[in-house]
Amino acid sequence: MEEKKAYTISVYTENNLGLMNRISAIFLKRHINLESITASQSEIKNVFRFVFVIKLSEDKVRKLVGQIKKQIEVIKAYYHTDEETIHQESALYKIATNLLFDDRQIQNIIKNSNANIVTVAKDYFVLEKTGRRKETEQLYNELTPYGIKQFVRSGRISVSKEAMNISKTLQNFNY
Amino acid sequence: MENQTQVLEPKIITKKAMLSGAEAVIKSLLAEGATLGYGYPGGAIMPVYDEIYKYQDQFTHILTRHEQGAIHAAQGFARVTGETGVVFATSGPGATNLVTGIADAQIDSTPLVCITGQVASHLLGTDAFQETDIIGISTPITKWNYQITKAEEIPSVIAKAFYIANSGRPGPVLIDITKDAQMGSLDFSYEKCKGIRSYTPKPEMKINQVKAAAELINSAKKPFIVMGQGVIIGKAEQELKDFIEKAGIPTASTALGLSGLETNHPLHVGMVGMHGHYAPNIKTNDCDVFIAIGMRFDDRVTGDLSRYAKQAKIIHFEIDPAEVDKNVKTDIAVLGDVKETLASLLPLIDKTAHTKWHQEFKDLYAIEYDKVIKPQLEPTKEGLTMGEALEGINKETNSEAVIVSDVGQHQMFACRYAKFTNTRSQVTSGGLGTMGFALPAAIGAKMGAPDREVIAIIGDGGYQMNIQELGTIFQTKTPVKIVVLNNNFLGMVRQWQELFFDKRYASTEMVNPDFVKIAAGYDIKANKVSKRENLQAAIQEMVASKESYFLEVVIEKEDNVFPMVPTGAAVSECRLS
């Protein structure tokens, strides 16, 4: 068995209804669990970009990306190891406001973690932290003893170190 | 994700005219050259059927007795013609009844455009009567699918559907049209789709890959070819023949590649796979260069992958990049359309004979003939064998018929014993293994090739899975010949129970009705034969009939298909008994 590793799959697609379903069906058919999903506008107008994170052997991820590329509305698909990408995640932490004043240690945690206070209401305040998984997890662990009312983390967003040349591919299409 | 597909602005070639969406569907089909479709009406597709009625002088609709029959008929049509099969069904159960056929067409790369009705767009998501999310259901089994909610989308989406279905590696496309889109109106103009920016139907041929392949082939001492359906789909039968004749390479076929090269060609060494011929299975693990052409290394072809052609260098000619290195790691992949790549390969190939290597195949065939084939064709037991029934058909048709087989033992016998002279003569459900395929597929095959003899070879199990399509034959008077090889068992499952489950015949014995009486009810001439001395005359009468004809051949109950590569075994461990 080849070693499993985290891979970031970047998929450039037409902005199409149902395409998310079509791509996720490829994972489902192979019984592959996704670590995270992000979908957004890409650098090209009307071109969408999906970012998936999975843990697989390279042989499997290559075949998987081959199947994704094959879908009609997928323009290009790539896979990269963590070292080949710049990647981040965002997390939100909702905490009771009184702790901010009653427990001064929290203020130090916020300062040291470079987290931002997004909002402060009478009952709660919301912290935002963007970074690698390790960093958002560390902040989570530090805040847990004080009580986190709500926590959410986004999927990975990632750009590759190498160029992806999507615009060139699209320019070459001249029907 | 509110925007729709980037369909490029079509140039207007047809005069603009206000039409209903439903009429635009028919006019779009006609613009694609599609004049025949199979289907079953229902509430959500009635506007389209109303136009089918109005356009009946230009467009023929075949009413099958079940939507599954409609889609298999369209598959049969597509397989013998290479054209795109057209299917209609209503929403809900009409659409879901297509699912098996769509999955079958996807795995066997058959071009289809399925048009389903859908509830009106304002009812989507309300669990309306006969509402089903057929887009969601069909997504993993279609090459492409799309839901139309506005009449004006119809021409460009249908153009795209035909382009996708029958370019590159073909496959099924499903277009779901809401009832309000069918009833809405549009300025109709039509232009065929010429390209989609996110879709590359065939990878560009790289001459360096062809050169590298030629070099390896020229250096080979024991080269071996396995051709698949890609040769037929790519219309590369002649290019293949030119190549193998010059290179002198023994050539085997996958089940779906059969008839792409005539059976009696001196270089044709039979079929590979679980019930394939002995020599090509054994030689897969003995050759030095293995050349795969338009095939995908299905598990029924390869057996245990870890012991498959490991000694050989592998060359793979393939149109679908996702197939390369999927199951078998290749040394040289030649991507592109096989018609082009094989043509480019030919001048680079040395003329060779490989006489001694051929003799090794012949020697192995002699062993198989003695142990397996001869007992089938010249049986000493009283009961009829499937092999002799097929050999009888070969004789009466000069091996020129289209053989449409179902799934099971009789299918493997048909693949092994039917002989083919012309391409596109072997229609079967290969990848999906859909019982019930053959009867409706034979109807479509006969309509696609009306001048050819079309014979459905079916087991008693599969026959009853879509037996209602006798009604379609009755109504359309399609002169399909039906042979049921009846052993009163689900024979293939029974064979596995005998070999691997200590003869515990769980739910495989069939108590069958009087098939001749059933055929008579549909006014189909019918005969039943159980004695050897009557077999040939019965086949002769069937083939001579100008109308549809049903022949039941009563087969020895416990006959098995051999050779066999048991699950998990290497192909070279092919068993002769």
HADDOCK unambig.tbl for C-alpha pairs under 7 A between the chains (distance, minus, plus):
assign (segid A and resid 14 and name CA) (segid B and resid 5 and name CA) 6.58 0.50 0.50
assign (segid A and resid 15 and name CA) (segid B and resid 1 and name CA) 5.78 0.50 0.50
assign (segid A and resid 15 and name CA) (segid B and resid 3 and name CA) 6.21 0.50 0.50
assign (segid A and resid 15 and name CA) (segid B and resid 4 and name CA) 6.83 0.50 0.50
assign (segid A and resid 15 and name CA) (segid B and resid 5 and name CA) 6.83 0.50 0.50
assign (segid A and resid 16 and name CA) (segid B and resid 1 and name CA) 5.97 0.50 0.50
assign (segid A and resid 16 and name CA) (segid B and resid 3 and name CA) 6.39 0.50 0.50
assign (segid A and resid 16 and name CA) (segid B and resid 4 and name CA) 5.52 0.50 0.50
assign (segid A and resid 16 and name CA) (segid B and resid 5 and name CA) 5.80 0.50 0.50
assign (segid A and resid 17 and name CA) (segid B and resid 1 and name CA) 5.96 0.50 0.50
assign (segid A and resid 17 and name CA) (segid B and resid 2 and name CA) 6.94 0.50 0.50
assign (segid A and resid 17 and name CA) (segid B and resid 4 and name CA) 6.83 0.50 0.50
assign (segid A and resid 22 and name CA) (segid B and resid 139 and name CA) 5.75 0.50 0.50
assign (segid A and resid 22 and name CA) (segid B and resid 140 and name CA) 6.30 0.50 0.50
assign (segid A and resid 25 and name CA) (segid B and resid 140 and name CA) 5.93 0.50 0.50
assign (segid A and resid 63 and name CA) (segid B and resid 322 and name CA) 6.76 0.50 0.50
assign (segid A and resid 63 and name CA) (segid B and resid 326 and name CA) 6.39 0.50 0.50
assign (segid A and resid 66 and name CA) (segid B and resid 322 and name CA) 4.82 0.50 0.50
assign (segid A and resid 67 and name CA) (segid B and resid 322 and name CA) 5.89 0.50 0.50
assign (segid A and resid 72 and name CA) (segid B and resid 144 and name CA) 6.66 0.50 0.50
assign (segid A and resid 72 and name CA) (segid B and resid 198 and name CA) 6.18 0.50 0.50
assign (segid A and resid 72 and name CA) (segid B and resid 199 and name CA) 5.14 0.50 0.50
assign (segid A and resid 73 and name CA) (segid B and resid 198 and name CA) 5.25 0.50 0.50
assign (segid A and resid 73 and name CA) (segid B and resid 199 and name CA) 6.69 0.50 0.50
assign (segid A and resid 74 and name CA) (segid B and resid 198 and name CA) 5.68 0.50 0.50
assign (segid A and resid 75 and name CA) (segid B and resid 198 and name CA) 4.29 0.50 0.50
assign (segid A and resid 170 and name CA) (segid B and resid 197 and name CA) 6.56 0.50 0.50
assign (segid A and resid 173 and name CA) (segid B and resid 197 and name CA) 5.69 0.50 0.50
assign (segid A and resid 175 and name CA) (segid B and resid 195 and name CA) 6.46 0.50 0.50
